[in-house]
Amino acid sequence: MALGRCVEEGGTLSLIVFDLVDFEALKSKLGELSLRDAILKMEAMINENLRRAADLAIKDTKAILVLLPDTKRENAYIVLGRLYQILEDYLSKTWGKSRIKIHSSIAVFPEDAKTVDEILEKIYEA
């Protein structure tokens, strides 16, 4: 995993999380299949728009985690802004402005946390 490599090599890893606001309510309103398809599409769009081969987006049930190895916080915010706009455009065109909303957060290793568990806790509490 990228975090393990950063620990061993003393590098930096920025993580961006895009999570769906009111996931359970969305699941009830839109249906689990539709929501899963939207998350898969968002994951694909992010991966298509990442500019470095080492960068990677992976989906969770209700969130997408973007791993940016060797990326400082200020550069992660630039990536976040670009990706957020792409996702907002997709969501507003496909689902309408009020249907699916996303929240984003950033955590940076080793500044914000020293272990995998700590960094995941940090980003999911943001």
Residue pairs with C-beta under 8 A, 6 or more apart in sequence:
1 116
2 13
2 54
2 56
2 67
2 69
3 13
3 67
3 109
3 116
3 119
4 116
5 11
5 69
6 12
6 13
6 69
6 109
6 110
7 109
7 110
11 69
11 70
12 69
12 70
12 71
12 72
12 108
12 109
12 110
12 111
13 67
13 68
13 69
13 70
13 71
13 108
13 109
14 68
14 71
14 72
14 73
14 75
14 76
14 79
14 106
14 107
14 108
14 109
15 65
15 66
15 67
15 68
15 106
15 107
15 108
15 109
15 119
15 123
16 65
16 66
16 68
16 76
16 79
16 80
16 83
16 104
16 105
16 106
17 63
17 64
17 65
17 66
17 104
17 105
17 106
17 107
17 123
17 124
17 126
18 42
18 46
18 63
18 64
18 66
18 83
18 84
18 87
18 102
18 103
18 104
19 62
19 63
19 64
19 102
19 103
19 104
19 105
19 124
20 26
20 35
20 39
20 62
20 63
20 100
20 101
20 102
20 103
21 101
21 102
21 103
22 101
23 35
23 61
23 62
26 35
26 99
26 100
27 35
29 99
30 38
30 95
30 99
30 100
38 91
38 94
38 95
38 100
39 59
39 61
39 62
39 64
40 59
41 90
41 94
42 59
42 64
42 87
42 90
43 57
43 58
43 59
43 64
45 86
45 87
45 90
46 57
46 64
46 66
46 83
46 86
46 87
47 56
47 57
49 82
49 83
49 86
50 56
50 57
50 66
50 79
52 68
54 69
54 70
55 66
55 67
55 68
55 69
55 71
55 79
56 66
56 67
57 64
57 65
57 66
57 67
58 64
58 65
58 67
59 65
65 123
66 79
66 83
68 75
68 76
68 79
71 79
72 108
73 106
73 108
73 111
76 106
76 108
77 106
80 104
80 106
84 102
84 104
87 102
88 102
91 99
91 100
91 101
91 102
105 123
105 126
106 123
106 126
107 113
107 119
107 122
107 123
107 126
109 119
112 118
112 119
112 122
113 119
113 121
113 122
